[in-house]
């Protein structure tokens, strides 16, 4: 299975409130009701900021939202974005509220390190109590360094989180970036991003101490940067809402 991860800003002239309202309350049900999209896409999730302005840690991704879409294959991904009703319904709406010029779109392969425990009420949880998700983007200074680091990351060789705050994590996925663009969406071939860590938490109170450790001078990220020519290029702390799933 592959995933398309798209980070983007609101269109100029839209306030944060207008953008998030449209993204969550109009675009989400529009996409979920587009048969050409849901026929091929397995899951679709929206992520919108949990912390804003002065509360944001540095470095920051500086985007207003992140969308995630899962597909069984590259071919299924292409079929999704070529579906006539998607192009007629969903794509015009994306251009209505999203700034495509700011979009950072990556095709990724997920590697799951920690699976979230099954909820007794999964539908209610996602609909009413969206979890908190921390995205950590990494960039490499060289192509060879990126290759070595991705291989080590996939096999868990860079895991050194033997600390109490690591117990706060409810789920952990590493998204290894693949070469290639997502259909006619903006290409990021010149972008040095080589992978994204995604940590899931039950609430912000759990996420913040972990983030402080992870991004700290003596934390995991600092140790990793010493051993590999890779550095954090952006972080995004978000409320994560699963719009639909065929799993």
DRENLUMKE-772723 format. One line per 8 residues: number of its first residue (from 0); their letters; for each residue x, y, z of N, C-alpha, C. Coordinates in pm, 1 decimal, m for minus. Atoms other than C-alpha are relative to their C-alpha. Example, Ala and Ser with C-alpha at 12.3 -4.5 7.8 and 13.67 -1.06 7.14 Angstrom:
BEGIN
0) AS) 89.0:m119.0:0.0:1230.0:m450.0:780.0:90.0:120.0:0.0; m82.0:m119.0:m6.0:1367.0:m106.0:714.0:m77.0:109.0:73.0
# end
This chain:
BEGIN
0) XXXXXXXX) 84.0:m118.7:0.0:0.0:0.0:0.0:88.4:124.9:0.0; m72.3:m126.8:2.5:116.5:353.6:m73.9:m89.5:110.4:54.9; 75.0:m113.4:m52.4:14.5:689.6:66.5:43.8:126.9:m69.9; m30.4:m134.3:46.7:m7.6:1037.3:m79.5:m19.5:94.7:118.1; 5.3:m98.3:m108.4:70.4:1305.4:179.4:13.2:138.1:m62.6; 1.9:m133.3:59.7:m18.4:1660.7:79.0:m14.0:105.7:108.9; 3.5:m112.7:m93.4:67.2:1962.1:297.9:m20.6:127.1:m81.4; 31.7:m117.0:82.2:m76.1:2292.1:178.0:m55.6:113.3:86.6
8) XXXXXXXX) 54.1:m118.0:m66.1:m190.5:2641.1:271.4:m138.2:33.7:m54.9; 127.5:m52.5:48.4:m523.9:2811.6:241.1:25.6:99.6:m113.2; m10.8:m93.1:111.1:m588.8:3024.6:m64.2:4.1:143.9:52.9; m2.7:m139.9:m44.5:m504.5:3396.5:m29.4:m140.7:59.3:4.4; 132.0:m59.1:m17.5:m804.2:3588.5:98.2:m90.7:m79.1:91.2; 77.9:83.1:m91.8:m932.2:3302.9:315.9:59.2:14.6:140.5; m46.0:0.1:m138.3:m913.0:3339.0:693.1:21.8:m144.6:44.2; m21.8:134.4:m54.0:m798.0:3043.2:903.1:m133.2:m66.8:30.1
16) XXXXXXXX) 130.6:56.1:m36.2:m1153.0:2994.6:1029.7:m78.9:m41.0:m123.8; 71.7:32.8:124.0:m1303.3:3004.6:678.3:60.0:m124.0:m65.8; m69.3:112.3:62.9:m1042.0:2763.9:546.8:m30.8:m131.4:71.1; 21.5:123.6:m73.5:m1077.6:2506.3:824.0:m145.5:m43.9:m4.0; 141.7:33.9:8.6:m1456.7:2523.2:814.5:m30.5:m66.7:m133.4; 25.6:57.6:132.8:m1460.3:2455.4:440.1:68.3:m135.8:m15.1; m77.8:123.8:10.9:m1190.1:2187.7:460.2:m69.2:m115.3:71.8; 58.8:106.1:m82.0:m1366.4:1991.5:734.9:m146.8:m25.0:m31.4
24) XXXXXXXX) 145.8:14.7:6.1:m1735.4:2059.5:675.4:m56.9:m6.7:m140.9; 48.1:13.2:136.7:m1765.9:2087.9:298.9:85.1:m97.9:m81.0; m85.0:83.5:86.0:m1464.4:1927.6:134.6:1.4:m145.3:43.9; m3.9:138.4:m48.7:m1452.6:1618.8:357.2:m121.7:m80.8:m47.1; 113.9:78.1:49.4:m1812.0:1505.5:283.6:m10.0:m2.8:m151.1; 1.4:m0.4:146.4:m1773.6:1607.6:m81.4:87.1:m112.3:m53.6; m90.5:106.4:43.2:m1474.8:1375.9:m124.1:m57.3:m137.0:35.2; 56.2:127.8:m43.9:m1641.0:1098.1:77.8:m119.9:m41.2:m84.5
32) XXXXXXXX) 115.4:29.6:84.0:m1942.2:1123.1:m155.0:32.0:m8.8:m147.5; m42.4:9.2:140.0:m1739.8:1108.4:m478.7:40.4:m143.7:m29.4; m19.6:144.7:21.3:m1763.1:749.6:m603.1:131.4:m31.7:m68.4; m124.5:25.6:70.3:m1465.8:775.3:m836.9:121.1:7.8:90.7; m109.4:m9.7:m96.9:m1247.3:866.4:m540.4:m5.0:m116.6:97.3; 10.0:104.9:m101.6:m1375.3:621.9:m281.3:10.5:m140.2:m59.9; m12.4:131.1:64.2:m1375.3:336.6:m534.8:144.2:m47.8:0.1; m141.1:35.6:11.1:m996.8:346.0:m555.6:80.3:33.4:124.8
40) XXXXXXXX) m72.2:m41.9:m120.3:m881.7:525.7:m240.6:m49.1:m81.6:119.9; 38.8:84.9:m113.0:m877.8:305.7:70.8:m35.5:82.1:124.3; 25.1:m84.4:m117.1:m864.4:580.2:336.2:34.3:143.8:m34.2; m28.0:m142.4:17.4:m871.0:956.4:352.5:m8.2:66.5:136.8; m4.3:m67.2:m129.9:m768.3:1160.0:657.0:39.5:145.5:m17.5; m34.9:m141.5:m3.5:m748.9:1531.4:729.4:72.8:30.9:130.6; m75.5:m43.0:m116.8:m502.1:1691.2:968.1:7.9:152.0:0.1; m0.8:m145.9:m8.8:m539.2:2049.5:1084.9:66.2:40.4:130.8
48) XXXXXXXX) m90.6:m35.2:m110.8:m322.4:2244.7:1332.7:m64.9:m7.7:136.9; 40.6:1.7:m139.9:m351.4:2180.3:1703.2:55.4:123.6:71.4; m61.7:m119.5:m56.9:m115.5:2465.7:1792.7:23.2:101.6:m110.6; m15.2:m103.3:100.7:m90.4:2797.4:1614.4:92.8:110.5:50.2; m76.7:m120.9:m26.2:130.8:3106.5:1598.5:114.3:m23.5:98.3; m114.9:5.4:m89.8:362.6:3149.9:1899.6:15.8:m134.5:70.2; m9.7:130.6:m64.7:285.1:2800.9:2029.8:74.8:m101.1:m86.0; m63.0:95.9:89.4:448.3:2639.0:1729.2:149.0:m15.4:31.9
56) XXXXXXXX) m144.0:20.7:m16.4:789.5:2481.4:1779.8:72.3:30.6:m130.5; m80.6:m23.1:120.4:1071.2:2549.3:1535.0:90.2:m120.9:m23.6; 53.4:m60.5:121.3:1139.4:2454.3:1266.2:m142.9:m45.4:m25.3; 139.1:35.8:24.8:779.6:2453.9:1147.1:m24.5:m19.6:m148.9; 32.7:28.1:138.9:632.0:2316.8:830.0:m69.0:118.5:m67.0; 66.1:m120.8:51.1:432.3:2640.9:791.7:m102.5:m32.0:m107.4; 112.1:31.3:87.8:131.0:2483.2:626.3:m127.0:m4.5:84.8; 126.1:m8.1:m72.1:m235.8:2508.7:719.4:m67.5:m135.8:19.2
64) XXXXXXXX) 65.3:131.0:m10.7:m333.3:2142.9:669.6:84.6:m105.5:m70.1; m60.3:115.1:67.6:m212.2:1797.6:570.4:m110.1:m101.2:m28.3; 93.3:106.6:37.9:m426.9:1549.8:378.7:79.8:m128.0:m25.0; m62.4:129.9:24.3:m344.5:1178.3:366.4:m98.6:m89.6:m73.4; 82.6:89.2:80.0:m477.6:932.9:107.4:76.5:m129.7:m25.4; m63.4:129.9:13.0:m399.9:560.4:98.5:m56.6:m74.6:m121.4; 38.8:75.2:118.6:m405.6:340.3:m215.1:70.3:m135.5:m0.9; m60.8:132.6:8.7:m334.7:m24.7:m291.8:122.9:m1.4:m89.3
72) XXXXXXXX) m110.2:1.6:96.5:m95.3:64.8:m575.1:10.1:135.5:m69.9; m17.5:m119.7:81.4:40.7:337.9:m799.5:m111.5:9.8:m103.1; 106.1:0.7:101.2:m216.6:231.7:m1058.4:m133.0:46.1:57.8; 123.8:m42.9:m64.6:m503.6:275.8:m813.3:3.3:149.8:30.2; m14.8:m143.0:m22.9:m369.4:618.1:m722.8:m29.2:77.3:m127.9; 23.5:m67.3:127.3:m365.6:718.8:m1089.2:m145.9:m3.9:m41.2; 141.6:12.6:35.1:m718.6:588.2:m1140.8:m86.0:93.9:83.1; 75.1:m90.4:m87.3:m840.5:793.6:m845.8:m0.2:140.5:m54.8
80) XXXXXXXX) m11.3:m138.9:42.9:m710.0:1123.7:m973.9:m43.5:21.2:m144.7; 50.7:m11.3:137.7:m827.9:1047.1:m1328.6:m150.2:m23.8:m8.1; 143.6:29.5:0.8:m1185.8:957.5:m1226.0:m79.6:125.0:m40.1; 74.0:m117.6:49.1:m1430.4:1186.8:m1411.6:m74.4:75.9:108.8; 76.2:m74.2:m101.2:m1647.2:1263.5:m1109.3:91.8:66.5:102.5; m96.1:m69.2:m85.9:m1339.5:1344.4:m900.5:43.1:130.6:m65.7; m43.6:m119.3:70.9:m1223.5:1588.9:m1166.2:m111.9:103.4:m11.1; 114.1:m91.6:13.1:m1573.0:1737.5:m1193.1:m45.7:55.8:133.6
88) XXXXXXXX) 54.4:m40.0:m130.0:m1659.0:1755.9:m821.6:108.5:43.7:99.2; m95.9:m25.8:m106.8:m1361.4:1735.7:m588.4:112.1:95.2:m40.9; m113.2:m82.6:40.7:m1081.0:1896.0:m789.5:m35.8:149.0:m6.9; 34.6:m143.6:m2.9:m1264.8:2228.0:m852.1:m14.0:53.7:141.9; 13.4:m46.4:m137.9:m1342.3:2245.9:m480.5:136.8:17.6:64.4; m136.1:m15.6:m52.5:m973.4:2192.8:m396.4:59.3:133.6:m43.1; m51.7:m126.8:49.9:m882.9:2488.8:m614.4:m73.8:118.5:62.1; 78.4:m108.2:m60.2:m1154.3:2692.5:m442.5:63.0:48.2:130.9
96) XXXXXXXX) m45.7:m40.3:m133.2:m995.0:2687.8:m94.8:148.8:m24.1:25.3; m139.5:37.8:m23.7:m639.6:2545.4:m129.0:93.6:72.5:m96.6; m103.0:m63.6:81.0:m328.0:2720.9:m255.8:92.5:m107.9:m55.0; m79.7:107.3:59.7:m175.5:2467.4:m495.6:146.5:39.8:m13.9; m138.4:m43.7:10.1:135.7:2681.8:m525.9:80.8:m28.8:124.6; m68.9:28.3:m126.4:218.4:2608.5:m161.5:7.7:m149.4:29.6; 15.7:142.4:m31.0:148.4:2234.2:m184.8:133.7:m74.3:m1.8; m111.9:93.5:m7.4:412.3:1980.9:m78.6:m62.4:m139.5:m4.5
104) XXXXXXXX) 68.4:126.9:22.6:297.0:1644.9:m217.2:102.7:m111.1:m13.9; m94.7:110.3:1.0:480.1:1320.1:m149.1:m72.9:m133.3:m13.4; 46.3:138.7:8.2:417.0:961.3:m253.0:89.2:m80.7:93.5; m75.4:67.3:m106.2:519.2:741.7:40.7:m38.3:m146.5:14.3; 24.7:138.0:m41.6:546.1:384.6:160.6:8.1:m3.1:151.8; 4.9:m0.3:m145.7:442.9:338.1:523.1:67.1:m122.8:60.7; m58.1:108.4:m79.3:634.5:130.6:776.1:m46.8:21.7:143.2; 62.7:m15.9:m130.8:445.3:75.7:1097.8:89.3:m56.6:109.8
112) XXXXXXXX) m79.1:41.4:m114.3:647.5:62.8:1419.5:m86.6:m31.9:120.2; 89.0:23.5:m112.4:360.0:78.7:1664.9:m143.0:21.5:m45.5; 139.4:m7.5:43.6:m4.9:5.4:1588.7:m88.0:49.3:114.5; 91.7:m46.6:m105.7:m273.3:197.2:1780.6:m89.9:m112.5:47.7; 91.7:99.1:m55.2:m483.0:m16.9:2012.4:m139.5:23.6:m55.8; 136.3:m12.1:52.4:m829.9:m89.6:1878.4:m88.8:68.2:102.8; 93.6:m68.7:m87.9:m1090.3:143.4:2022.3:m129.4:m79.2:8.6; 127.8:69.0:m13.9:m1412.2:0.5:2159.8:m108.6:71.5:m78.6
120) XXXXXXXX) 94.6:m77.3:78.7:m1593.3:279.0:1975.6:76.4:78.7:m106.4; m87.2:m68.2:96.8:m1374.2:356.3:1672.3:m71.0:109.6:m78.3; 69.1:m101.8:78.1:m1639.1:545.4:1476.3:m22.6:125.7:82.4; 22.9:m114.4:m87.1:m1728.7:767.0:1769.2:131.1:71.2:28.3; m128.5:m60.2:m30.7:m1363.6:823.0:1848.1:45.0:92.6:m112.6; m48.9:m80.8:110.9:m1278.6:947.4:1501.4:m92.9:115.8:m31.3; 95.3:m104.9:34.8:m1595.3:1147.6:1450.6:m5.9:109.5:105.5; 22.5:m96.2:m107.6:m1615.6:1315.2:1790.0:128.1:39.4:73.4
128) XXXXXXXX) m121.4:m26.3:m75.9:m1268.8:1290.7:1946.3:123.7:m31.3:m85.0; m116.9:27.3:84.0:m1000.7:1314.3:1676.5:128.0:2.5:82.4; m124.3:9.4:m73.6:m658.3:1217.1:1803.1:97.8:108.8:m43.0; m104.9:m96.3:29.2:m346.1:1431.7:1805.4:113.9:m73.0:m70.8; m103.9:63.8:80.3:m78.1:1354.2:1547.2:115.2:97.5:m22.2; m119.5:m79.2:22.1:278.2:1482.7:1523.1:71.3:m50.0:m124.6; m76.1:28.6:121.8:438.8:1491.7:1178.3:139.0:63.0:15.5; m137.1:m51.4:m2.0:818.8:1527.1:1168.7:62.2:m29.2:m136.6
136) XXXXXXXX) m55.8:12.1:134.5:969.9:1591.4:823.8:152.2:7.4:7.9; m145.7:4.5:2.2:1334.7:1508.7:750.5:52.1:28.2:m140.1; m68.0:m25.7:126.2:1566.7:1634.7:478.7:144.1:m45.9:11.4; m137.3:48.5:3.1:1902.7:1494.1:374.4:86.3:95.5:m81.2; m91.2:m88.3:71.7:2206.4:1690.4:261.7:52.9:m62.6:m128.0; m45.6:69.8:121.2:2304.1:1424.4:5.8:m95.1:m113.7:m32.3; 85.5:110.5:42.5:2120.3:1161.8:m196.2:45.4:m131.7:62.2; m50.3:124.6:m58.4:2347.6:885.8:m66.6:m33.4:m5.9:148.6
144) XXXXXXXX) 35.7:m3.3:m141.0:2288.0:997.5:291.5:m146.2:m30.8:21.1; 143.6:26.7:m9.3:1912.6:990.0:233.1:m27.9:m148.5:m14.9; 21.0:142.6:23.9:1932.0:633.9:100.1:41.4:m82.8:121.2; m48.6:73.2:m117.1:2138.5:507.9:394.2:m93.2:19.7:118.3; 87.1:m30.2:m113.9:1917.6:682.8:649.0:m136.9:m65.1:m14.5; 132.2:62.0:19.9:1588.9:561.0:494.5:5.6:m148.8:27.1; m13.6:144.1:m22.9:1714.0:203.2:497.2:11.0:m30.2:148.7; m14.9:20.0:m143.8:1821.0:231.1:860.8:m130.3:28.6:73.1
152) XXXXXXXX) 124.8:m39.2:m66.7:1495.4:402.3:956.0:m106.2:m108.9:m16.7; 98.9:103.8:26.7:1280.6:134.1:793.4:23.7:m121.6:88.5; m34.4:117.5:m80.7:1463.4:m137.5:985.3:14.2:31.1:148.4; m0.8:m34.1:m140.8:1443.6:48.8:1313.5:136.6:25.0:59.1; m135.3:m16.3:m51.2:1818.1:103.6:1339.3:21.3:134.6:66.9; m16.1:m132.5:m60.8:1769.2:466.8:1440.8:m88.3:17.2:122.6; 89.0:m9.9:m115.8:1524.1:388.4:1721.2:81.2:5.1:129.5; m71.3:m11.9:m126.9:1664.0:517.3:2051.5:m89.3:66.8:104.2
160) XXXXXXXX) 92.5:m70.7:m88.6:1356.1:633.3:2235.1:m29.2:m82.1:125.4; 15.2:75.2:m124.1:1415.7:444.8:2559.8:m21.1:98.0:114.6; 30.4:m102.4:m98.5:1253.7:715.1:2769.9:m147.3:m7.8:37.0; 138.7:7.6:m47.8:934.2:753.8:2970.8:m97.8:67.3:m95.0; 94.7:m70.4:87.1:782.8:1001.1:2725.8:m34.9:m82.5:m123.7; 31.0:85.5:114.5:803.5:738.5:2450.9:m122.1:m87.1:27.7; 116.3:80.7:m35.3:535.6:546.4:2641.5:m130.7:73.1:m29.3; 119.9:m77.8:30.1:292.1:826.6:2557.1:m48.2:m20.7:m143.1
168) XXXXXXXX) 35.1:21.1:140.9:295.1:729.6:2189.5:m103.1:m112.1:m11.4; 103.0:101.4:22.4:m19.0:540.8:2082.9:16.1:m69.3:m134.7; m25.2:58.6:130.2:88.0:480.3:1725.1:119.2:69.0:m64.2; m118.7:m57.5:63.0:401.7:533.7:1515.9:18.9:m62.0:m137.8; m22.5:42.2:138.2:446.3:516.0:1139.6:112.8:83.3:m57.9; m99.5:m73.3:78.6:747.2:609.0:929.5:m40.3:m8.9:m146.0; 36.1:m4.9:141.3:654.2:720.0:577.0:125.5:27.2:m81.4; m119.9:m12.4:84.0:945.3:656.2:342.4:m39.8:58.8:m134.4
176) XXXXXXXX) 36.0:m66.0:125.5:929.7:890.4:47.5:48.2:m79.2:m120.1; m33.7:64.0:126.0:922.7:730.0:m296.3:15.5:106.0:m108.1; m13.0:m93.2:111.7:1029.1:898.0:m616.4:m125.4:m5.8:m85.0; 117.9:m2.3:85.9:752.6:1007.0:m844.9:m103.6:97.1:51.5; 104.5:m96.3:m32.9:459.1:1243.1:m848.6:m134.6:m69.4:9.4; 135.7:51.8:m13.4:95.3:1187.6:m760.3:m87.1:57.9:m110.7; 82.4:m39.9:114.2:m81.3:1211.8:m1095.1:37.2:143.1:m42.5; m27.8:m136.3:44.9:m115.5:1580.0:m1193.1:12.6:96.9:116.6
184) XXXXXXXX) m21.5:m87.1:m114.8:m63.3:1711.1:m839.9:142.6:55.2:m3.6; m133.4:m61.2:6.1:238.5:1937.1:m777.7:110.9:m99.4:32.8; m113.1:89.5:m21.4:568.3:1749.5:m803.1:100.9:64.3:93.8; m100.1:m48.8:m94.2:834.6:1778.9:m532.0:134.4:m67.5:m25.2; m120.4:75.1:32.2:1122.5:1614.6:m716.0:127.4:68.2:50.7; m119.4:m72.2:m45.1:1370.1:1888.2:m613.8:1.9:18.4:152.2; 8.7:m11.9:m145.3:1258.1:1878.7:m249.9:89.0:m105.7:64.3; m93.9:91.8:m64.8:1516.3:1719.8:m17.3:m64.9:m88.0:105.1
192) XXXXXXXX) 68.5:83.6:m99.5:1251.1:1560.6:207.0:18.1:m147.0:m34.8; m24.0:141.7:26.8:1335.5:1192.0:243.4:m89.5:m91.6:82.0; 88.8:83.3:m79.5:1088.2:1071.2:505.4:m72.5:82.3:103.8; 83.1:m67.9:m98.9:826.3:1161.5:762.3:m33.5:m97.9:111.8; 46.5:75.2:m115.9:776.8:1028.2:1114.1:m139.0:50.2:37.0; 135.5:m37.1:m39.5:413.7:1024.0:1228.8:m32.7:m69.7:131.6; 26.8:50.9:m133.8:338.7:983.5:1599.0:m143.3:35.8:38.9; 138.7:m19.9:m39.0:m15.8:942.2:1729.7:m11.8:0.7:152.1
200) XXXXXXXX) 20.8:m14.1:m144.1:m128.2:1052.8:2078.2:m149.0:13.0:29.3; 139.9:m13.2:m39.6:m453.4:1049.9:2269.9:m41.8:145.5:16.8; 33.9:m138.9:m25.3:m434.6:1420.6:2349.1:125.7:86.2:m5.0; m111.5:m94.1:7.7:m218.3:1732.9:2341.0:91.7:m10.3:121.8; m81.0:10.6:m121.3:m102.0:1684.6:2701.8:103.6:m111.5:m9.5; m97.7:106.8:22.2:68.6:1362.6:2592.3:100.0:38.4:m108.6; m85.5:m33.6:114.0:206.6:1506.9:2269.3:108.5:101.1:34.4; m94.3:m109.0:m25.0:377.3:1815.3:2411.0:129.1:m43.4:70.6
208) XXXXXXXX) m127.1:41.6:m61.9:627.5:1650.5:2651.5:82.9:m88.7:m91.9; m74.8:81.9:94.9:718.5:1396.9:2385.3:68.4:88.7:m103.9; m55.8:m88.7:100.5:770.9:1672.5:2129.5:118.2:78.8:56.0; m109.2:m73.5:m63.2:987.3:1867.7:2374.6:125.1:m86.2:8.7; m113.9:91.5:m5.2:1208.3:1562.7:2425.0:54.8:m27.7:m139.7; m41.2:44.1:132.3:1215.4:1459.2:2061.5:80.2:107.7:m72.8; m64.8:m110.6:70.2:1317.8:1802.9:1933.4:109.6:66.4:83.1; m96.9:m62.5:m89.7:1544.6:1884.9:2229.9:143.6:m27.3:m38.3
216) XXXXXXXX) m143.1:8.4:30.6:1919.3:1921.9:2225.6:55.2:m140.7:21.0; m49.3:134.9:m31.0:1972.8:1576.6:2377.9:m99.1:m108.5:m40.5; 104.4:94.9:37.1:1670.5:1411.7:2223.1:35.8:m87.2:m118.4; m17.5:96.8:108.3:1623.8:1153.3:1955.0:48.8:65.5:m128.0; m34.4:m65.6:125.3:1648.8:1398.8:1666.4:145.9:44.1:m2.1; m139.2:m43.5:m7.2:1983.6:1536.0:1785.0:95.1:m118.4:m15.3; m83.1:119.6:11.7:2129.8:1185.4:1819.9:3.0:m50.0:m143.9; 9.0:47.5:136.8:2006.5:1090.6:1476.3:82.3:87.0:m92.9
224) XXXXXXXX) m71.3:m91.4:87.7:2156.0:1400.6:1315.3:151.1:m15.1:14.7; m142.9:22.7:m21.6:2495.1:1315.0:1468.0:48.1:m119.9:m80.7; m39.1:123.7:67.3:2499.2:969.7:1310.1:m29.5:m0.8:m149.6; 41.8:m3.3:140.6:2328.9:1048.1:977.9:m5.9:145.2:m46.5; 2.3:m136.4:54.5:2347.6:1354.2:752.6:m143.8:40.2:m33.3; 142.4:m28.5:16.0:1977.7:1416.7:806.0:m41.9:95.1:110.8; 46.9:m96.9:m99.1:1802.2:1702.9:983.2:m150.5:18.5:m13.6; 143.5:m29.8:2.6:1446.2:1794.2:1074.3:m22.6:126.9:m80.7
232) XXXXXXXX) 30.6:m115.4:84.0:1302.6:2029.4:813.5:m135.8:60.4:31.3; 130.3:m54.6:m35.3:954.6:2075.0:957.7:m73.9:m90.1:95.9; 87.4:75.6:m90.2:707.9:1970.0:1225.5:m141.0:56.3:m11.9; 140.2:m40.2:10.3:329.8:1981.6:1233.5:m78.6:m78.8:103.1; 82.0:64.0:m102.7:118.4:1907.2:1539.7:m145.6:24.1:m35.1; 132.9:m12.7:59.7:m237.3:1836.1:1431.8:m104.6:m83.1:72.1; 113.8:85.6:m26.0:m580.5:1707.1:1508.6:m20.3:m85.3:m124.5; 9.9:90.8:113.4:m618.0:1400.2:1288.4:m139.4:m60.9:m5.3
240) XXXXXXX) 137.8:46.5:15.3:m962.6:1313.3:1154.7:m11.2:m93.4:m119.2; 20.0:97.5:107.5:m1035.9:1000.1:950.7:m134.8:27.1:m64.9; 122.1:m36.0:70.3:m1291.1:1105.6:689.8:m76.0:m125.6:m44.9; 62.9:128.1:35.3:m1357.0:758.2:547.8:107.3:m106.7:m11.4; m89.5:113.3:10.4:m1203.4:411.9:535.8:m74.6:m120.4:m55.1; 57.6:124.9:51.0:m1271.7:93.4:338.7:64.8:m121.3:66.4; m67.8:111.0:m68.1:m1052.2:m115.9:571.3:m89.3:m61.4:105.6
# end
